Amino acid sequence: MQRYEIRIDGQLSTTLTAAFPELDHVVMSGQTVLFGPVVDEAQLYGLLIRCRSLGLRVVEMCQVPE
């Protein structure tokens, strides 16, 4: 299991952050940062697909040290 950060352009509404119950979030500098553990590549791709289907613009995604 690895930890990831996904930076989204803009501040997400409560409804949109609820679409990612497995991740925590924080708003910083006009971006929403979703972060938390990701079990495997399939889950990671699933998160990115969910972002795309919700019309969210992913600015950056990176693995972070634990």
PDB file of N, CA, C and O in Angstrom:
ATOM      1  N   MET A   1       0.844  -1.165   0.000  1.00  0.00           N
ATOM      2  CA  MET A   1       0.000   0.000   0.000  1.00  0.00           C
ATOM      3  C   MET A   1       0.896   1.237   0.000  1.00  0.00           C
ATOM      4  O   MET A   1       1.869   1.310   0.751  1.00  0.00           O
ATOM      5  N   GLN A   2       0.563   2.197  -0.839  1.00  0.00           N
ATOM      6  CA  GLN A   2       1.322   3.443  -0.964  1.00  0.00           C
ATOM      7  C   GLN A   2       0.402   4.625  -0.661  1.00  0.00           C
ATOM      8  O   GLN A   2      -0.819   4.518  -0.773  1.00  0.00           O
ATOM      9  N   ARG A   3       1.001   5.748  -0.278  1.00  0.00           N
ATOM     10  CA  ARG A   3       0.233   6.972  -0.055  1.00  0.00           C
ATOM     11  C   ARG A   3       0.381   7.866  -1.280  1.00  0.00           C
ATOM     12  O   ARG A   3       1.469   8.000  -1.840  1.00  0.00           O
ATOM     13  N   TYR A   4      -0.731   8.474  -1.686  1.00  0.00           N
ATOM     14  CA  TYR A   4      -0.740   9.354  -2.846  1.00  0.00           C
ATOM     15  C   TYR A   4      -1.408  10.679  -2.516  1.00  0.00           C
ATOM     16  O   TYR A   4      -2.247  10.770  -1.619  1.00  0.00           O
ATOM     17  N   GLU A   5      -1.014  11.704  -3.267  1.00  0.00           N
ATOM     18  CA  GLU A   5      -1.691  12.995  -3.269  1.00  0.00           C
ATOM     19  C   GLU A   5      -2.191  13.248  -4.686  1.00  0.00           C
ATOM     20  O   GLU A   5      -1.465  13.050  -5.660  1.00  0.00           O
ATOM     21  N   ILE A   6      -3.430  13.684  -4.782  1.00  0.00           N
ATOM     22  CA  ILE A   6      -3.990  14.080  -6.070  1.00  0.00           C
ATOM     23  C   ILE A   6      -4.441  15.527  -5.922  1.00  0.00           C
ATOM     24  O   ILE A   6      -5.350  15.823  -5.147  1.00  0.00           O
ATOM     25  N   ARG A   7      -3.806  16.424  -6.665  1.00  0.00           N
ATOM     26  CA  ARG A   7      -4.143  17.855  -6.598  1.00  0.00           C
ATOM     27  C   ARG A   7      -5.155  18.181  -7.686  1.00  0.00           C
ATOM     28  O   ARG A   7      -4.943  17.905  -8.867  1.00  0.00           O
ATOM     29  N   ILE A   8      -6.267  18.777  -7.250  1.00  0.00           N
ATOM     30  CA  ILE A   8      -7.376  19.130  -8.136  1.00  0.00           C
ATOM     31  C   ILE A   8      -7.455  20.651  -8.206  1.00  0.00           C
ATOM     32  O   ILE A   8      -7.331  21.334  -7.189  1.00  0.00           O
ATOM     33  N   ASP A   9      -7.660  21.173  -9.403  1.00  0.00           N
ATOM     34  CA  ASP A   9      -7.805  22.613  -9.587  1.00  0.00           C
ATOM     35  C   ASP A   9      -9.114  23.083  -8.949  1.00  0.00           C
ATOM     36  O   ASP A   9     -10.179  22.539  -9.241  1.00  0.00           O
ATOM     37  N   GLY A  10      -9.035  24.085  -8.086  1.00  0.00           N
ATOM     38  CA  GLY A  10     -10.219  24.669  -7.459  1.00  0.00           C
ATOM     39  C   GLY A  10     -10.586  24.011  -6.141  1.00  0.00           C
ATOM     40  O   GLY A  10      -9.988  23.020  -5.721  1.00  0.00           O
ATOM     41  N   GLN A  11     -11.589  24.598  -5.507  1.00  0.00           N
ATOM     42  CA  GLN A  11     -12.082  24.086  -4.228  1.00  0.00           C
ATOM     43  C   GLN A  11     -13.301  23.214  -4.485  1.00  0.00           C
ATOM     44  O   GLN A  11     -14.298  23.679  -5.037  1.00  0.00           O
ATOM     45  N   LEU A  12     -13.223  21.952  -4.085  1.00  0.00           N
ATOM     46  CA  LEU A  12     -14.323  21.024  -4.321  1.00  0.00           C
ATOM     47  C   LEU A  12     -15.442  21.252  -3.311  1.00  0.00           C
ATOM     48  O   LEU A  12     -15.196  21.588  -2.153  1.00  0.00           O
ATOM     49  N   SER A  13     -16.660  21.064  -3.768  1.00  0.00           N
ATOM     50  CA  SER A  13     -17.821  21.160  -2.887  1.00  0.00           C
ATOM     51  C   SER A  13     -17.861  19.944  -1.963  1.00  0.00           C
ATOM     52  O   SER A  13     -17.144  18.965  -2.167  1.00  0.00           O
ATOM     53  N   THR A  14     -18.698  20.028  -0.964  1.00  0.00           N
ATOM     54  CA  THR A  14     -18.884  18.901  -0.048  1.00  0.00           C
ATOM     55  C   THR A  14     -19.367  17.668  -0.801  1.00  0.00           C
ATOM     56  O   THR A  14     -18.953  16.548  -0.499  1.00  0.00           O
ATOM     57  N   THR A  15     -20.231  17.873  -1.770  1.00  0.00           N
ATOM     58  CA  THR A  15     -20.751  16.759  -2.580  1.00  0.00           C
ATOM     59  C   THR A  15     -19.629  16.067  -3.342  1.00  0.00           C
ATOM     60  O   THR A  15     -19.567  14.839  -3.391  1.00  0.00           O
ATOM     61  N   LEU A  16     -18.738  16.865  -3.937  1.00  0.00           N
ATOM     62  CA  LEU A  16     -17.639  16.262  -4.709  1.00  0.00           C
ATOM     63  C   LEU A  16     -16.621  15.567  -3.806  1.00  0.00           C
ATOM     64  O   LEU A  16     -16.128  14.495  -4.157  1.00  0.00           O
ATOM     65  N   THR A  17     -16.299  16.146  -2.667  1.00  0.00           N
ATOM     66  CA  THR A  17     -15.351  15.467  -1.772  1.00  0.00           C
ATOM     67  C   THR A  17     -15.955  14.173  -1.228  1.00  0.00           C
ATOM     68  O   THR A  17     -15.227  13.228  -0.925  1.00  0.00           O
ATOM     69  N   ALA A  18     -17.282  14.127  -1.102  1.00  0.00           N
ATOM     70  CA  ALA A  18     -17.947  12.901  -0.644  1.00  0.00           C
ATOM     71  C   ALA A  18     -17.829  11.777  -1.673  1.00  0.00           C
ATOM     72  O   ALA A  18     -18.034  10.610  -1.341  1.00  0.00           O
ATOM     73  N   ALA A  19     -17.504  12.120  -2.909  1.00  0.00           N
ATOM     74  CA  ALA A  19     -17.312  11.106  -3.949  1.00  0.00           C
ATOM     75  C   ALA A  19     -16.004  10.342  -3.759  1.00  0.00           C
ATOM     76  O   ALA A  19     -15.750   9.358  -4.453  1.00  0.00           O
ATOM     77  N   PHE A  20     -15.176  10.795  -2.819  1.00  0.00           N
ATOM     78  CA  PHE A  20     -13.889  10.145  -2.532  1.00  0.00           C
ATOM     79  C   PHE A  20     -13.813   9.791  -1.043  1.00  0.00           C
ATOM     80  O   PHE A  20     -12.961  10.323  -0.331  1.00  0.00           O
ATOM     81  N   PRO A  21     -14.689   8.904  -0.564  1.00  0.00           N
ATOM     82  CA  PRO A  21     -14.735   8.618   0.873  1.00  0.00           C
ATOM     83  C   PRO A  21     -13.465   7.960   1.415  1.00  0.00           C
ATOM     84  O   PRO A  21     -13.199   8.015   2.616  1.00  0.00           O
ATOM     85  N   GLU A  22     -12.682   7.338   0.531  1.00  0.00           N
ATOM     86  CA  GLU A  22     -11.474   6.651   0.975  1.00  0.00           C
ATOM     87  C   GLU A  22     -10.287   7.597   1.151  1.00  0.00           C
ATOM     88  O   GLU A  22      -9.233   7.179   1.630  1.00  0.00           O
ATOM     89  N   LEU A  23     -10.446   8.861   0.772  1.00  0.00           N
ATOM     90  CA  LEU A  23      -9.355   9.830   0.866  1.00  0.00           C
ATOM     91  C   LEU A  23      -9.727  11.009   1.759  1.00  0.00           C
ATOM     92  O   LEU A  23     -10.894  11.388   1.859  1.00  0.00           O
ATOM     93  N   ASP A  24      -8.728  11.573   2.397  1.00  0.00           N
ATOM     94  CA  ASP A  24      -8.894  12.827   3.127  1.00  0.00           C
ATOM     95  C   ASP A  24      -8.659  13.955   2.148  1.00  0.00           C
ATOM     96  O   ASP A  24      -8.188  13.721   1.035  1.00  0.00           O
ATOM     97  N   HIS A  25      -8.979  15.173   2.543  1.00  0.00           N
ATOM     98  CA  HIS A  25      -8.753  16.308   1.650  1.00  0.00           C
ATOM     99  C   HIS A  25      -8.446  17.569   2.452  1.00  0.00           C
ATOM    100  O   HIS A  25      -8.802  17.702   3.623  1.00  0.00           O
ATOM    101  N   VAL A  26      -7.774  18.482   1.768  1.00  0.00           N
ATOM    102  CA  VAL A  26      -7.476  19.798   2.328  1.00  0.00           C
ATOM    103  C   VAL A  26      -7.443  20.769   1.156  1.00  0.00           C
ATOM    104  O   VAL A  26      -7.070  20.399   0.043  1.00  0.00           O
ATOM    105  N   VAL A  27      -7.837  22.013   1.414  1.00  0.00           N
ATOM    106  CA  VAL A  27      -7.793  23.045   0.381  1.00  0.00           C
ATOM    107  C   VAL A  27      -6.576  23.919   0.644  1.00  0.00           C
ATOM    108  O   VAL A  27      -6.384  24.419   1.752  1.00  0.00           O
ATOM    109  N   MET A  28      -5.751  24.099  -0.394  1.00  0.00           N
ATOM    110  CA  MET A  28      -4.522  24.897  -0.279  1.00  0.00           C
ATOM    111  C   MET A  28      -4.307  25.662  -1.573  1.00  0.00           C
ATOM    112  O   MET A  28      -4.315  25.073  -2.654  1.00  0.00           O
ATOM    113  N   SER A  29      -4.118  26.946  -1.472  1.00  0.00           N
ATOM    114  CA  SER A  29      -3.746  27.780  -2.629  1.00  0.00           C
ATOM    115  C   SER A  29      -4.642  27.564  -3.844  1.00  0.00           C
ATOM    116  O   SER A  29      -4.149  27.416  -4.962  1.00  0.00           O
ATOM    117  N   GLY A  30      -5.953  27.546  -3.629  1.00  0.00           N
ATOM    118  CA  GLY A  30      -6.865  27.403  -4.748  1.00  0.00           C
ATOM    119  C   GLY A  30      -6.958  26.010  -5.330  1.00  0.00           C
ATOM    120  O   GLY A  30      -7.531  25.819  -6.402  1.00  0.00           O
ATOM    121  N   GLN A  31      -6.402  25.038  -4.635  1.00  0.00           N
ATOM    122  CA  GLN A  31      -6.473  23.646  -5.081  1.00  0.00           C
ATOM    123  C   GLN A  31      -7.011  22.795  -3.946  1.00  0.00           C
ATOM    124  O   GLN A  31      -6.862  23.132  -2.771  1.00  0.00           O
ATOM    125  N   THR A  32      -7.637  21.689  -4.316  1.00  0.00           N
ATOM    126  CA  THR A  32      -8.037  20.692  -3.326  1.00  0.00           C
ATOM    127  C   THR A  32      -7.063  19.531  -3.444  1.00  0.00           C
ATOM    128  O   THR A  32      -6.848  18.995  -4.531  1.00  0.00           O
ATOM    129  N   VAL A  33      -6.480  19.150  -2.322  1.00  0.00           N
ATOM    130  CA  VAL A  33      -5.537  18.030  -2.310  1.00  0.00           C
ATOM    131  C   VAL A  33      -6.236  16.838  -1.659  1.00  0.00           C
ATOM    132  O   VAL A  33      -6.586  16.869  -0.479  1.00  0.00           O
ATOM    133  N   LEU A  34      -6.430  15.793  -2.452  1.00  0.00           N
ATOM    134  CA  LEU A  34      -6.951  14.531  -1.947  1.00  0.00           C
ATOM    135  C   LEU A  34      -5.743  13.666  -1.592  1.00  0.00           C
ATOM    136  O   LEU A  34      -4.790  13.591  -2.366  1.00  0.00           O
ATOM    137  N   PHE A  35      -5.773  13.018  -0.438  1.00  0.00           N
ATOM    138  CA  PHE A  35      -4.601  12.225  -0.051  1.00  0.00           C
ATOM    139  C   PHE A  35      -5.013  11.038   0.802  1.00  0.00           C
ATOM    140  O   PHE A  35      -6.027  11.063   1.500  1.00  0.00           O
ATOM    141  N   GLY A  36      -4.192   9.996   0.722  1.00  0.00           N
ATOM    142  CA  GLY A  36      -4.440   8.821   1.521  1.00  0.00           C
ATOM    143  C   GLY A  36      -3.814   7.588   0.911  1.00  0.00           C
ATOM    144  O   GLY A  36      -3.141   7.658  -0.117  1.00  0.00           O
ATOM    145  N   PRO A  37      -4.043   6.453   1.559  1.00  0.00           N
ATOM    146  CA  PRO A  37      -3.461   5.200   1.072  1.00  0.00           C
ATOM    147  C   PRO A  37      -4.190   4.677  -0.160  1.00  0.00           C
ATOM    148  O   PRO A  37      -5.410   4.791  -0.279  1.00  0.00           O
ATOM    149  N   VAL A  38      -3.415   4.104  -1.068  1.00  0.00           N
ATOM    150  CA  VAL A  38      -3.955   3.481  -2.274  1.00  0.00           C
ATOM    151  C   VAL A  38      -3.409   2.056  -2.305  1.00  0.00           C
ATOM    152  O   VAL A  38      -2.199   1.839  -2.256  1.00  0.00           O
ATOM    153  N   VAL A  39      -4.310   1.105  -2.385  1.00  0.00           N
ATOM    154  CA  VAL A  39      -3.937  -0.311  -2.267  1.00  0.00           C
ATOM    155  C   VAL A  39      -3.111  -0.797  -3.445  1.00  0.00           C
ATOM    156  O   VAL A  39      -2.094  -1.466  -3.263  1.00  0.00           O
ATOM    157  N   ASP A  40      -3.550  -0.461  -4.662  1.00  0.00           N
ATOM    158  CA  ASP A  40      -2.867  -0.978  -5.843  1.00  0.00           C
ATOM    159  C   ASP A  40      -3.137  -0.077  -7.049  1.00  0.00           C
ATOM    160  O   ASP A  40      -3.849   0.923  -6.950  1.00  0.00           O
ATOM    161  N   GLU A  41      -2.558  -0.450  -8.179  1.00  0.00           N
ATOM    162  CA  GLU A  41      -2.709   0.345  -9.401  1.00  0.00           C
ATOM    163  C   GLU A  41      -4.159   0.447  -9.850  1.00  0.00           C
ATOM    164  O   GLU A  41      -4.584   1.486 -10.356  1.00  0.00           O
ATOM    165  N   ALA A  42      -4.909  -0.613  -9.670  1.00  0.00           N
ATOM    166  CA  ALA A  42      -6.314  -0.594 -10.074  1.00  0.00           C
ATOM    167  C   ALA A  42      -7.093   0.471  -9.307  1.00  0.00           C
ATOM    168  O   ALA A  42      -7.914   1.180  -9.888  1.00  0.00           O
ATOM    169  N   GLN A  43      -6.839   0.584  -8.016  1.00  0.00           N
ATOM    170  CA  GLN A  43      -7.512   1.627  -7.232  1.00  0.00           C
ATOM    171  C   GLN A  43      -7.067   3.013  -7.674  1.00  0.00           C
ATOM    172  O   GLN A  43      -7.884   3.930  -7.755  1.00  0.00           O
ATOM    173  N   LEU A  44      -5.782   3.174  -7.960  1.00  0.00           N
ATOM    174  CA  LEU A  44      -5.262   4.461  -8.405  1.00  0.00           C
ATOM    175  C   LEU A  44      -5.924   4.891  -9.716  1.00  0.00           C
ATOM    176  O   LEU A  44      -6.378   6.028  -9.846  1.00  0.00           O
ATOM    177  N   TYR A  45      -5.974   3.978 -10.680  1.00  0.00           N
ATOM    178  CA  TYR A  45      -6.639   4.298 -11.950  1.00  0.00           C
ATOM    179  C   TYR A  45      -8.123   4.592 -11.733  1.00  0.00           C
ATOM    180  O   TYR A  45      -8.689   5.464 -12.392  1.00  0.00           O
ATOM    181  N   GLY A  46      -8.746   3.871 -10.818  1.00  0.00           N
ATOM    182  CA  GLY A  46     -10.149   4.117 -10.506  1.00  0.00           C
ATOM    183  C   GLY A  46     -10.378   5.520  -9.971  1.00  0.00           C
ATOM    184  O   GLY A  46     -11.370   6.163 -10.313  1.00  0.00           O
ATOM    185  N   LEU A  47      -9.463   6.000  -9.132  1.00  0.00           N
ATOM    186  CA  LEU A  47      -9.568   7.366  -8.599  1.00  0.00           C
ATOM    187  C   LEU A  47      -9.437   8.392  -9.719  1.00  0.00           C
ATOM    188  O   LEU A  47     -10.179   9.373  -9.759  1.00  0.00           O
ATOM    189  N   LEU A  48      -8.494   8.163 -10.624  1.00  0.00           N
ATOM    190  CA  LEU A  48      -8.303   9.100 -11.737  1.00  0.00           C
ATOM    191  C   LEU A  48      -9.504   9.098 -12.684  1.00  0.00           C
ATOM    192  O   LEU A  48      -9.912  10.148 -13.181  1.00  0.00           O
ATOM    193  N   ILE A  49     -10.058   7.930 -12.927  1.00  0.00           N
ATOM    194  CA  ILE A  49     -11.248   7.841 -13.778  1.00  0.00           C
ATOM    195  C   ILE A  49     -12.423   8.559 -13.112  1.00  0.00           C
ATOM    196  O   ILE A  49     -13.210   9.226 -13.784  1.00  0.00           O
ATOM    197  N   ARG A  50     -12.536   8.418 -11.800  1.00  0.00           N
ATOM    198  CA  ARG A  50     -13.603   9.111 -11.075  1.00  0.00           C
ATOM    199  C   ARG A  50     -13.441  10.627 -11.200  1.00  0.00           C
ATOM    200  O   ARG A  50     -14.421  11.348 -11.386  1.00  0.00           O
ATOM    201  N   CYS A  51     -12.199  11.104 -11.097  1.00  0.00           N
ATOM    202  CA  CYS A  51     -11.931  12.537 -11.279  1.00  0.00           C
ATOM    203  C   CYS A  51     -12.390  12.992 -12.659  1.00  0.00           C
ATOM    204  O   CYS A  51     -13.061  14.015 -12.800  1.00  0.00           O
ATOM    205  N   ARG A  52     -12.022  12.227 -13.664  1.00  0.00           N
ATOM    206  CA  ARG A  52     -12.378  12.582 -15.037  1.00  0.00           C
ATOM    207  C   ARG A  52     -13.887  12.571 -15.250  1.00  0.00           C
ATOM    208  O   ARG A  52     -14.432  13.466 -15.895  1.00  0.00           O
ATOM    209  N   SER A  53     -14.559  11.565 -14.710  1.00  0.00           N
ATOM    210  CA  SER A  53     -16.011  11.465 -14.908  1.00  0.00           C
ATOM    211  C   SER A  53     -16.762  12.577 -14.192  1.00  0.00           C
ATOM    212  O   SER A  53     -17.878  12.922 -14.583  1.00  0.00           O
ATOM    213  N   LEU A  54     -16.161  13.147 -13.140  1.00  0.00           N
ATOM    214  CA  LEU A  54     -16.778  14.268 -12.429  1.00  0.00           C
ATOM    215  C   LEU A  54     -16.373  15.616 -13.016  1.00  0.00           C
ATOM    216  O   LEU A  54     -16.799  16.664 -12.531  1.00  0.00           O
ATOM    217  N   GLY A  55     -15.549  15.583 -14.058  1.00  0.00           N
ATOM    218  CA  GLY A  55     -15.134  16.821 -14.709  1.00  0.00           C
ATOM    219  C   GLY A  55     -14.086  17.605 -13.934  1.00  0.00           C
ATOM    220  O   GLY A  55     -13.963  18.819 -14.096  1.00  0.00           O
ATOM    221  N   LEU A  56     -13.339  16.912 -13.098  1.00  0.00           N
ATOM    222  CA  LEU A  56     -12.309  17.575 -12.295  1.00  0.00           C
ATOM    223  C   LEU A  56     -10.999  17.636 -13.060  1.00  0.00           C
ATOM    224  O   LEU A  56     -10.647  16.700 -13.778  1.00  0.00           O
ATOM    225  N   ARG A  57     -10.283  18.733 -12.907  1.00  0.00           N
ATOM    226  CA  ARG A  57      -8.988  18.896 -13.572  1.00  0.00           C
ATOM    227  C   ARG A  57      -7.881  18.519 -12.586  1.00  0.00           C
ATOM    228  O   ARG A  57      -7.636  19.229 -11.611  1.00  0.00           O
ATOM    229  N   VAL A  58      -7.218  17.393 -12.857  1.00  0.00           N
ATOM    230  CA  VAL A  58      -6.102  16.951 -12.027  1.00  0.00           C
ATOM    231  C   VAL A  58      -4.865  17.746 -12.429  1.00  0.00           C
ATOM    232  O   VAL A  58      -4.431  17.705 -13.580  1.00  0.00           O
ATOM    233  N   VAL A  59      -4.307  18.468 -11.461  1.00  0.00           N
ATOM    234  CA  VAL A  59      -3.130  19.290 -11.709  1.00  0.00           C
ATOM    235  C   VAL A  59      -1.857  18.464 -11.515  1.00  0.00           C
ATOM    236  O   VAL A  59      -0.883  18.607 -12.254  1.00  0.00           O
ATOM    237  N   GLU A  60      -1.893  17.600 -10.502  1.00  0.00           N
ATOM    238  CA  GLU A  60      -0.707  16.792 -10.182  1.00  0.00           C
ATOM    239  C   GLU A  60      -1.137  15.576  -9.384  1.00  0.00           C
ATOM    240  O   GLU A  60      -2.091  15.625  -8.607  1.00  0.00           O
ATOM    241  N   MET A  61      -0.423  14.496  -9.587  1.00  0.00           N
ATOM    242  CA  MET A  61      -0.625  13.299  -8.790  1.00  0.00           C
ATOM    243  C   MET A  61       0.762  12.763  -8.449  1.00  0.00           C
ATOM    244  O   MET A  61       1.615  12.641  -9.328  1.00  0.00           O
ATOM    245  N   CYS A  62       0.988  12.445  -7.185  1.00  0.00           N
ATOM    246  CA  CYS A  62       2.304  11.910  -6.827  1.00  0.00           C
ATOM    247  C   CYS A  62       2.205  10.970  -5.639  1.00  0.00           C
ATOM    248  O   CYS A  62       1.309  11.064  -4.799  1.00  0.00           O
ATOM    249  N   GLN A  63       3.158  10.071  -5.610  1.00  0.00           N
ATOM    250  CA  GLN A  63       3.305   9.170  -4.481  1.00  0.00           C
ATOM    251  C   GLN A  63       4.084   9.924  -3.415  1.00  0.00           C
ATOM    252  O   GLN A  63       5.071  10.590  -3.728  1.00  0.00           O
ATOM    253  N   VAL A  64       3.659   9.832  -2.167  1.00  0.00           N
ATOM    254  CA  VAL A  64       4.348  10.534  -1.082  1.00  0.00           C
ATOM    255  C   VAL A  64       4.879   9.533  -0.073  1.00  0.00           C
ATOM    256  O   VAL A  64       4.284   8.476   0.135  1.00  0.00           O
ATOM    257  N   PRO A  65       6.000   9.864   0.554  1.00  0.00           N
ATOM    258  CA  PRO A  65       6.565   8.962   1.553  1.00  0.00           C
ATOM    259  C   PRO A  65       5.643   8.850   2.766  1.00  0.00           C
ATOM    260  O   PRO A  65       4.919   9.787   3.104  1.00  0.00           O
ATOM    261  N   GLU A  66       5.684   7.707   3.399  1.00  0.00           N
ATOM    262  CA  GLU A  66       4.837   7.487   4.572  1.00  0.00           C
ATOM    263  C   GLU A  66       5.408   8.113   5.807  1.00  0.00           C
ATOM    264  O   GLU A  66       4.812   8.017   6.880  1.00  0.00           O
TER     265      GLU A  66
END
